[in-house]
Amino acid sequence: MAPATPTGHRVKAPTLLEGALAVYRNGAAVTEGNDFTVDGDTLVFVEPLHCGRKTGFLGRLQMTTVGIGVYEQVDKVDIHLTRPDGSLALFAELEATAGS
């Protein structure tokens, strides 16, 4: 039997996540095991993240000229990583993708 692949919204970091992690979702601390798991260089979140989509040219034009538009909620994920050698790394406003 093959090992289960983690499912959920994923946030990929630019490097392998080795060391002590402090993870924040929209500025609020989240905990490993309860809110997310680590799969190599990827965080797999239990609760869905609001991925949203970028507003295009016409949407921005409508918002600036008419003053109305659709403002979508997009979750921001920040990772503070203390590596085993003591060096610090910060990955800010990482994008989420839907997992499979």
CYANA upper distance limits for C-alpha pairs under 8 A (distance plus 0.5 A):
  6 PRO  CA     39 ASP  CA      8.36
  6 PRO  CA     44 VAL  CA      7.47
  6 PRO  CA    100 SER  CA      8.40
  7 THR  CA     44 VAL  CA      7.44
  7 THR  CA     99 GLY  CA      5.94
  7 THR  CA    100 SER  CA      5.93
  8 GLY  CA     44 VAL  CA      6.25
  8 GLY  CA     45 PHE  CA      6.06
  8 GLY  CA     46 VAL  CA      6.34
  8 GLY  CA     47 GLU  CA      7.86
  8 GLY  CA     48 PRO  CA      7.27
  8 GLY  CA     98 ALA  CA      6.94
  8 GLY  CA     99 GLY  CA      5.29
  8 GLY  CA    100 SER  CA      7.32
  9 HIS  CA     44 VAL  CA      6.24
  9 HIS  CA     45 PHE  CA      5.84
  9 HIS  CA     46 VAL  CA      7.84
  9 HIS  CA     47 GLU  CA      8.13
  9 HIS  CA     48 PRO  CA      6.33
  9 HIS  CA     49 LEU  CA      6.69
  9 HIS  CA     96 ALA  CA      6.85
  9 HIS  CA     97 THR  CA      6.13
  9 HIS  CA     98 ALA  CA      4.96
  9 HIS  CA     99 GLY  CA      5.37
 10 ARG  CA     42 THR  CA      6.90
 10 ARG  CA     43 LEU  CA      6.02
 10 ARG  CA     44 VAL  CA      5.08
 10 ARG  CA     45 PHE  CA      6.70
 10 ARG  CA     96 ALA  CA      5.91
 10 ARG  CA     97 THR  CA      5.77
 10 ARG  CA     98 ALA  CA      6.64
 10 ARG  CA     99 GLY  CA      6.28
 11 VAL  CA     42 THR  CA      6.06
 11 VAL  CA     43 LEU  CA      5.64
 11 VAL  CA     44 VAL  CA      7.16
 11 VAL  CA     77 VAL  CA      8.19
 11 VAL  CA     94 LEU  CA      7.05
 11 VAL  CA     95 GLU  CA      6.57
 11 VAL  CA     96 ALA  CA      5.16
 11 VAL  CA     97 THR  CA      7.00
 12 LYS  CA     41 ASP  CA      6.46
 12 LYS  CA     42 THR  CA      4.83
 12 LYS  CA     43 LEU  CA      6.89
 12 LYS  CA     94 LEU  CA      7.90
 12 LYS  CA     95 GLU  CA      8.14
 12 LYS  CA     96 ALA  CA      8.00
 13 ALA  CA     17 LEU  CA      7.97
 13 ALA  CA     41 ASP  CA      5.98
 13 ALA  CA     42 THR  CA      6.45
 13 ALA  CA     43 LEU  CA      8.37
 13 ALA  CA     91 PHE  CA      7.60
 13 ALA  CA     94 LEU  CA      7.93
 14 PRO  CA     41 ASP  CA      7.75
 14 PRO  CA     91 PHE  CA      8.42
 15 THR  CA     41 ASP  CA      6.40
 16 LEU  CA     40 GLY  CA      6.46
 16 LEU  CA     41 ASP  CA      4.87
 17 LEU  CA     21 LEU  CA      8.28
 17 LEU  CA     38 VAL  CA      8.22
 17 LEU  CA     40 GLY  CA      6.96
 17 LEU  CA     41 ASP  CA      5.77
 17 LEU  CA     42 THR  CA      8.19
 17 LEU  CA     81 LEU  CA      7.81
 18 GLU  CA     81 LEU  CA      8.35
 18 GLU  CA     83 ARG  CA      6.52
 18 GLU  CA     84 PRO  CA      7.61
 19 GLY  CA     81 LEU  CA      7.03
 19 GLY  CA     82 THR  CA      6.00
 19 GLY  CA     83 ARG  CA      4.95
 19 GLY  CA     84 PRO  CA      5.77
 20 ALA  CA     81 LEU  CA      6.29
 20 ALA  CA     82 THR  CA      5.56
 20 ALA  CA     83 ARG  CA      7.07
 20 ALA  CA     84 PRO  CA      8.34
 21 LEU  CA     79 ILE  CA      7.37
 21 LEU  CA     80 HIS  CA      6.33
 21 LEU  CA     81 LEU  CA      5.31
 21 LEU  CA     82 THR  CA      7.04
 22 ALA  CA     29 ALA  CA      7.78
 22 ALA  CA     30 VAL  CA      8.33
 22 ALA  CA     31 THR  CA      8.39
 22 ALA  CA     79 ILE  CA      6.45
 22 ALA  CA     80 HIS  CA      5.48
 22 ALA  CA     81 LEU  CA      6.96
 23 VAL  CA     29 ALA  CA      6.34
 23 VAL  CA     30 VAL  CA      6.24
 23 VAL  CA     31 THR  CA      7.62
 23 VAL  CA     77 VAL  CA      7.69
 23 VAL  CA     78 ASP  CA      6.33
 23 VAL  CA     79 ILE  CA      5.17
 23 VAL  CA     80 HIS  CA      6.76
 24 TYR  CA     28 ALA  CA      5.59
 24 TYR  CA     29 ALA  CA      4.85
 24 TYR  CA     30 VAL  CA      6.16
 24 TYR  CA     77 VAL  CA      6.14
 24 TYR  CA     78 ASP  CA      5.65
 24 TYR  CA     79 ILE  CA      7.02
 25 ARG  CA     29 ALA  CA      6.89
 25 ARG  CA     30 VAL  CA      7.15
 25 ARG  CA     75 ASP  CA      7.21
 25 ARG  CA     76 LYS  CA      6.26
 25 ARG  CA     77 VAL  CA      5.16
 25 ARG  CA     78 ASP  CA      7.14
 26 ASN  CA     75 ASP  CA      6.44
 26 ASN  CA     76 LYS  CA      5.56
 26 ASN  CA     77 VAL  CA      6.79
 27 GLY  CA     76 LYS  CA      8.39
 27 GLY  CA     77 VAL  CA      8.37
 27 GLY  CA     78 ASP  CA      8.29
 30 VAL  CA     34 ASN  CA      8.38
 30 VAL  CA     35 ASP  CA      6.42
 30 VAL  CA     36 PHE  CA      8.21
 31 THR  CA     35 ASP  CA      5.98
 31 THR  CA     36 PHE  CA      7.25
 32 GLU  CA     36 PHE  CA      5.60
 32 GLU  CA     37 THR  CA      6.10
 32 GLU  CA     38 VAL  CA      8.11
 33 GLY  CA     37 THR  CA      6.12
 34 ASN  CA     46 VAL  CA      8.20
 35 ASP  CA     45 PHE  CA      6.39
 35 ASP  CA     46 VAL  CA      6.01
 35 ASP  CA     47 GLU  CA      7.43
 36 PHE  CA     43 LEU  CA      6.77
 36 PHE  CA     44 VAL  CA      5.78
 36 PHE  CA     45 PHE  CA      4.65
 36 PHE  CA     46 VAL  CA      6.08
 37 THR  CA     43 LEU  CA      6.25
 37 THR  CA     44 VAL  CA      5.74
 37 THR  CA     45 PHE  CA      7.10
 38 VAL  CA     42 THR  CA      6.40
 38 VAL  CA     43 LEU  CA      5.27
 38 VAL  CA     44 VAL  CA      6.76
 39 ASP  CA     43 LEU  CA      6.69
 39 ASP  CA     44 VAL  CA      7.51
 44 VAL  CA     99 GLY  CA      8.34
 45 PHE  CA     49 LEU  CA      8.13
 49 LEU  CA     74 VAL  CA      8.28
 49 LEU  CA     75 ASP  CA      6.53
 49 LEU  CA     96 ALA  CA      7.43
 50 HIS  CA     73 GLN  CA      6.87
 50 HIS  CA     74 VAL  CA      5.48
 50 HIS  CA     75 ASP  CA      5.76
 50 HIS  CA     96 ALA  CA      8.45
 51 CYS  CA     73 GLN  CA      8.41
 51 CYS  CA     74 VAL  CA      5.87
 51 CYS  CA     75 ASP  CA      6.96
 51 CYS  CA     95 GLU  CA      7.79
 51 CYS  CA     96 ALA  CA      6.28
 51 CYS  CA     97 THR  CA      7.20
 52 GLY  CA     72 GLU  CA      6.78
 52 GLY  CA     73 GLN  CA      7.03
 52 GLY  CA     74 VAL  CA      5.82
 53 ARG  CA     72 GLU  CA      8.25
 55 THR  CA     59 GLY  CA      6.23
 55 THR  CA     60 ARG  CA      6.94
 56 GLY  CA     60 ARG  CA      6.78
 57 PHE  CA     61 LEU  CA      6.59
 58 LEU  CA     62 GLN  CA      6.60
 59 GLY  CA     63 MET  CA      6.73
 59 GLY  CA     69 GLY  CA      7.29
 59 GLY  CA     70 VAL  CA      8.33
 60 ARG  CA     64 THR  CA      6.70
 61 LEU  CA     65 THR  CA      6.51
 62 GLN  CA     66 VAL  CA      5.99
 62 GLN  CA     67 GLY  CA      7.35
 62 GLN  CA     68 ILE  CA      7.21
 62 GLN  CA     69 GLY  CA      7.01
 63 MET  CA     67 GLY  CA      5.11
 63 MET  CA     68 ILE  CA      5.43
 63 MET  CA     69 GLY  CA      5.55
 64 THR  CA     68 ILE  CA      8.31
 75 ASP  CA     96 ALA  CA      8.45
 76 LYS  CA     92 ALA  CA      8.42
 76 LYS  CA     93 GLU  CA      5.36
 76 LYS  CA     94 LEU  CA      6.80
 76 LYS  CA     95 GLU  CA      7.49
 77 VAL  CA     92 ALA  CA      7.15
 77 VAL  CA     93 GLU  CA      5.65
 77 VAL  CA     94 LEU  CA      5.81
 77 VAL  CA     95 GLU  CA      7.71
 78 ASP  CA     90 LEU  CA      7.87
 78 ASP  CA     91 PHE  CA      6.13
 78 ASP  CA     92 ALA  CA      4.93
 78 ASP  CA     93 GLU  CA      5.96
 78 ASP  CA     94 LEU  CA      6.89
 79 ILE  CA     90 LEU  CA      6.30
 79 ILE  CA     91 PHE  CA      5.57
 79 ILE  CA     92 ALA  CA      6.97
 80 HIS  CA     88 LEU  CA      7.85
 80 HIS  CA     89 ALA  CA      6.48
 80 HIS  CA     90 LEU  CA      5.24
 80 HIS  CA     91 PHE  CA      7.08
 81 LEU  CA     88 LEU  CA      6.24
 81 LEU  CA     89 ALA  CA      5.60
 81 LEU  CA     90 LEU  CA      6.80
 82 THR  CA     86 GLY  CA      6.42
 82 THR  CA     87 SER  CA      6.37
 82 THR  CA     88 LEU  CA      5.21
 82 THR  CA     89 ALA  CA      7.06
 83 ARG  CA     87 SER  CA      5.93
 83 ARG  CA     88 LEU  CA      6.77
 83 ARG  CA     89 ALA  CA      8.24
